[in-house]
Amino acid sequence: MTSPIRALAIAAALLTAGLAVTACDSGSPDGGKRTVVAFTSDSPLSGEALKQAAEQLRHRAELLGFKDPRVSTDGGTLSLSVAGAVDNRTEALTHQVVLEFRPVLATAPPADSSTAPSSAVPLPLRPQFQALDCTAPPHPADPSTATVACSTATAQEPALKLALGPVAIKGADIAKSTAVFDDRSAKWGIDLTFTAAGATDLTTLTTALVTQSDPANQFAIVIDGAVASHPAVMQPITGGQALITGSFTHDQAQTLAAQLATPALPAGLHPATP
């Protein structure tokens, strides 16, 4: 699947179809076939961690639109059973999204490698910013340091390379996420509700940015190392809610919202080898 947001292309990468086993199950709502996919973790899970992982996996499957998801455990294995097919959504069930809000320091066209970077780019970051290749796969960076990243071209604006400050808000600061259709922009997006701490950080960030000049009045919403959007701040955001918009299809918005809503899945969870 080719995604306009490269980060979602990673999150929805295809895995081999042979990992799923289809079986008849009279317990299905329609009495039809169910698909079972087994998952294991790279690290052993305690009984309590396995129980939590089973509930998170079931909840994510439900949010992704799978019908009648059920999860059972056997030793260290989680078995997800759903009514119907899993198709190419196996990776979406286990991918751990890295979501970050970072202040924008500077921007430049991706092909602009001959011109010296703006003085707004921190000196240690300038060689990396100048050499940044926006055709290369993105990767999450150290949240405590400044970094560089690329946005994706849309019908409204060209692709850009961006110099970004350290992470101001992280995915763990999100309490709830829902895929929504934004009538004002006529685009699919993700409606975010922040924790109390996250709401405070969002207000602090946007209050500081509102007094800055373009592009330092923007913050980047970074997903798995790629910039999904970088809105300018016109006024402080209070109330603990924000909307991520970009070139999302309905399926992409639903996938990202489901992944953000279930952060407690253990790292290293992957389909078991048959």
C-alpha positions in Angstrom: 0.0 0.0 0.0 1.4 3.4 -1.0 0.6 6.0 1.6 0.8 9.8 1.2 2.1 9.8 4.8 5.3 7.7 4.8 4.9 7.1 8.5 1.6 5.3 7.9 3.2 3.3 5.1 5.5 1.9 7.7 2.7 1.3 10.2 0.7 -0.6 7.5 3.5 -2.6 6.0 2.4 -6.0 4.7 3.4 -9.2 6.3 3.2 -12.7 4.7 -0.3 -14.0 4.4 0.8 -17.5 5.5 0.8 -16.4 9.1 -3.0 -16.6 9.4 -4.9 -19.9 9.8 -8.6 -19.9 8.8 -11.0 -22.2 10.6 -14.7 -22.7 10.9 -16.2 -21.6 14.2 -19.9 -21.9 14.9 -19.4 -19.2 17.5 -19.0 -16.5 14.8 -21.9 -14.1 14.7 -22.7 -15.2 11.2 -21.7 -18.8 11.7 -19.0 -18.4 9.1 -15.2 -18.7 9.0 -12.9 -17.2 11.5 -9.2 -16.3 11.1 -6.7 -17.0 13.8 -3.3 -15.2 14.1 -0.9 -16.2 16.8 1.5 -13.6 18.3 4.6 -14.0 20.5 6.9 -11.5 22.2 10.6 -11.1 21.9 10.8 -11.0 25.7 9.0 -13.3 28.1 5.8 -11.7 29.6 4.6 -12.2 33.2 1.1 -13.5 33.7 -0.2 -10.0 34.4 1.6 -8.5 31.4 0.2 -11.3 29.2 -3.3 -10.6 30.4 -2.9 -6.8 29.7 -1.5 -7.5 26.3 -4.4 -9.8 25.4 -6.9 -7.0 26.3 -4.9 -4.4 24.4 -4.7 -6.6 21.4 -8.4 -7.3 21.5 -9.2 -3.6 21.9 -7.0 -2.6 19.0 -8.5 -5.2 16.8 -11.9 -3.9 17.7 -10.9 -0.3 16.9 -9.4 -1.4 13.6 -12.8 -2.7 12.6 -12.3 -6.5 13.0 -15.5 -8.3 13.7 -16.0 -10.2 17.0 -12.3 -10.1 18.1 -11.3 -12.7 20.8 -7.9 -13.2 22.3 -6.7 -16.3 24.1 -3.4 -17.1 25.8 -1.4 -20.3 25.9 2.0 -20.0 27.6 3.6 -16.9 26.1 1.5 -16.9 23.0 -1.5 -14.7 22.2 -4.0 -16.0 19.7 -6.3 -13.5 18.0 -9.5 -14.9 16.5 -11.7 -12.7 14.3 -14.7 -13.3 12.1 -13.6 -13.0 8.5 -10.2 -12.3 7.0 -7.2 -10.4 8.5 -5.9 -9.6 5.0 -2.9 -7.3 5.1 -3.6 -5.7 8.5 -1.3 -7.9 10.7 1.4 -5.2 11.1 -1.3 -2.6 12.1 -2.2 -4.9 15.0 1.2 -4.8 16.6 3.0 -1.7 15.4 4.1 0.7 18.2 3.6 4.2 16.9 6.0 6.9 17.9 4.1 10.1 18.0 5.8 13.4 18.9 5.0 17.1 19.0 8.2 19.1 18.3 8.7 22.9 17.8 9.8 23.8 14.3 13.1 25.7 14.1 13.5 26.1 10.4 12.3 24.8 7.0 13.7 24.5 3.5 12.8 22.8 0.2 14.1 19.2 0.1 16.2 19.8 -2.9 17.9 22.8 -1.4 21.3 21.3 -0.4 23.6 23.9 -1.9 22.3 26.9 0.1 23.7 27.3 3.6 21.0 26.5 6.3 19.3 29.2 8.1 20.9 30.5 11.3 17.8 29.2 13.1 19.2 25.7 12.6 21.4 24.7 15.6 25.0 24.7 14.5 25.6 21.0 15.2 22.5 20.1 13.2 23.4 22.1 10.0 25.4 19.4 8.1 22.6 16.9 8.8 19.9 19.4 7.8 21.7 20.4 4.6 22.3 16.8 3.6 18.8 15.5 4.5 17.4 13.1 1.8 13.6 13.2 1.9 13.4 10.1 -0.3 15.0 8.0 2.4 12.8 6.1 4.9 12.2 8.1 8.1 13.3 6.9 11.5 12.4 8.2 15.0 15.1 10.3 16.6 16.3 10.8 20.2 13.4 12.7 21.9 15.7 14.8 24.1 17.6 16.4 21.2 17.0 18.5 18.1 16.6 16.6 14.9 15.7 16.9 11.2 12.8 15.4 9.4 10.8 15.6 6.2 7.1 16.4 5.5 5.2 14.9 2.6 3.9 16.9 -0.3 0.2 17.5 -0.5 -2.1 19.2 -2.9 -1.9 22.3 -0.7 1.8 22.5 0.0 5.1 21.1 -1.3 7.3 18.7 0.7 9.8 20.4 3.1 12.7 19.4 5.3 12.4 20.7 8.8 14.8 21.3 11.7 12.9 20.4 14.9 13.5 21.0 18.6 13.3 18.4 21.3 10.0 16.6 21.9 7.6 18.8 23.8 4.7 16.2 23.9 4.9 12.5 23.4 2.4 9.7 22.6 2.1 8.7 26.2 0.5 12.1 26.9 -2.6 11.1 24.8 -5.6 9.7 26.7 -7.9 9.1 23.8 -7.7 9.1 20.0 -10.5 8.8 17.4 -10.6 8.9 13.6 -12.9 11.7 12.5 -13.9 13.5 9.3 -13.1 17.2 9.5 -15.9 19.1 7.7 -13.8 22.3 7.6 -10.9 20.8 5.7 -12.9 17.9 4.1 -10.2 15.6 5.3 -9.9 12.6 7.6 -7.9 13.2 10.8 -7.4 12.0 14.3 -9.0 13.7 17.2 -6.7 13.6 20.3 -7.7 14.1 23.9 -4.7 14.6 26.2 -4.0 13.6 29.7 -3.9 16.3 32.3 -0.1 16.5 32.0 -0.3 16.5 28.2 -2.9 19.2 28.2 -0.7 21.4 30.3 2.3 20.8 28.0 0.2 21.5 24.9 -0.9 24.9 26.4 2.7 25.7 27.4 4.0 24.8 23.9 1.4 26.7 22.0 1.6 29.8 24.3 5.3 30.0 23.6 4.9 29.5 19.8 2.1 32.1 19.3 4.6 35.0 19.8 7.1 33.6 17.2 7.5 34.5 13.6 7.0 32.0 10.8 8.2 29.2 10.8 9.1 29.2 14.5 5.4 29.7 15.3 4.8 26.1 14.1 4.9 22.7 15.8 5.5 19.5 13.9 3.4 16.4 14.5 5.9 13.6 13.9 4.8 10.0 13.3 7.5 7.4 13.2 10.1 10.0 12.2 8.0 11.6 9.4 6.2 15.0 9.7 2.5 14.4 9.2 1.7 18.1 9.6 3.3 21.3 11.0 0.5 23.8 11.8 1.1 27.4 12.7 -0.2 28.5 16.1 -2.6 31.4 16.0 -3.6 31.2 19.6 -2.8 29.0 22.6 -4.5 25.6 22.6 -6.3 25.0 25.8 -8.8 22.3 26.9 -6.6 19.4 26.2 -7.8 18.5 22.6 -6.2 18.8 19.2 -6.9 17.5 15.7 -4.2 15.9 13.5 -5.0 16.3 9.8 -2.9 15.4 6.8 -3.4 13.3 3.6 -5.1 10.5 5.5 -7.6 8.1 4.0 -10.3 6.8 6.3 -8.4 3.5 6.8 -5.1 5.3 7.6 -6.8 7.6 10.1 -8.6 4.6 11.7 -5.3 2.6 11.9 -3.4 5.5 13.5 -6.2 6.3 16.0 -6.3 2.6 17.0 -2.6 2.4 17.5 -2.4 5.6 19.6 -5.4 4.4 21.7 -3.6 1.1 22.7 0.0 2.0 23.7 0.3 -0.7 26.3 0.9 -3.5 23.8 4.4 -4.9 24.6 7.3 -4.1 22.4 8.5 -6.9 20.2 5.1 -8.5 19.7 5.1 -10.2 16.3 3.2 -13.0 14.5 4.4 -16.5 15.5 6.3 -18.5 12.9 4.0 -21.4 11.8 
